[in-house]
Each structure stands twice: as C-alpha cells, then as structure tokens.
C-alpha cells in the first residue's frame, strides 16, 4: 500500500516518541493498522488522518488521556480528533 509523504512523516514523528526497545514493533503495528483502515475505507493510499486513527486505536486505554498533549507536540489540534479520542 502506498503512503503519502505527510503520513510517513507523521508516523516517524509518532515513533520518535516511542521508547527504542518498542519502536520496531510499534511501527509494524501502526503500519498494519493504518493500511487496514485505508483498505477498509476503499482507499489506495494511507494519509495523515488514517495514521492518526490507527495511532489512537493502537494506544492502550490507560495511555489515551495523554494523546491530546502528544498531538499538540506534533503540531496537531486534538479538537479535530475528539471523535477518535472519545471512542
């Protein structure tokens, strides 16, 4: 599956916040989830929104409260993704 450059950049930024011992596994899981989401939505390419949705879904419930702060650090507006964060 193809990834647009912005989606790939966001994934790398997210992974840079992941502890090194977990990074490779986290990358594989996020890539698989994002590609599956894109496929389920009938898209041939992974975009930023798809990466964010996969990131939120892959984050354990116990850590989700910190996602808005992490989003802000990456230059994202958590209010735009409230619907994902409240699921």
N, C-alpha and C positions, 0 to 999 in steps of 0.2 A: 504494500500500500504506500502511496506517495504521501509525503508530509510537506506542507508549505514551510518556508523558511522561518516565519514567525512562530509557528507551532514547535518546530525543532528547537529554536532559541529558548522558548518558554520552558520546554521540557528540560533543557540543560540548566536553566536557572533554578528550576524546582529541585533538580537532582543535586545542585551545588549546596543546597541546604540540608541534604540527607547525609547522615554520617557515612564516611567512606566504606566501612565494612558492609553496609546495607545497600549501597548505591547501585551496584550491578543488578541485584535482584529487584530493587525498586524500579530501575529503568525498564527491565524486561516486563514487569507487571504493568507499569503505566503505558508502555508502548502497546502491549497486547490489549489492554482495556480501551485505549483511545482508538485503535484500529477497529476493534469490535464495535464500538459505539458508532464510528463513521460508517462502517458496513451496515449496521442495523438501520441507520438513517438513510441508506441508499447513496452515500457519498463515496467518491473515489479518491478522496484526499482528506487527510487529517488536518484540521485547522485549530486555531487557538481555543475556540470555545469547546471543542471536543477534548482537548488536553485538559482544560480546566475541569470539565465534568468528570473525566477519568480520575484526576487528582483528588477531587472531593470524594468521589465514591471509594477510592482506594485508601483514604485516610481513615484510620480507626476512629470510632465514635468518641473515644476518650481524648483524642487529639484534635478533633474538628473545631473546638472552640478557639483554637489558635490560628486557624486558617485565615480569617479576615486580616489579622496582623501580618501574616506571611504574604498574603495577596498585596497588601499595601506596600510592603518592602519591595515587591516585584513591579510596582507601578500600576497595579490593577485596582479597580474600585470594587470593593467587596459588595457594595449595594447592588451592583449589576448581576451578582451571582447569588443573591439572597435565596432565590428559589432552589438552588442546588444545596446551599448550606443548611436549609431548614428541612430537607427531606429526612 
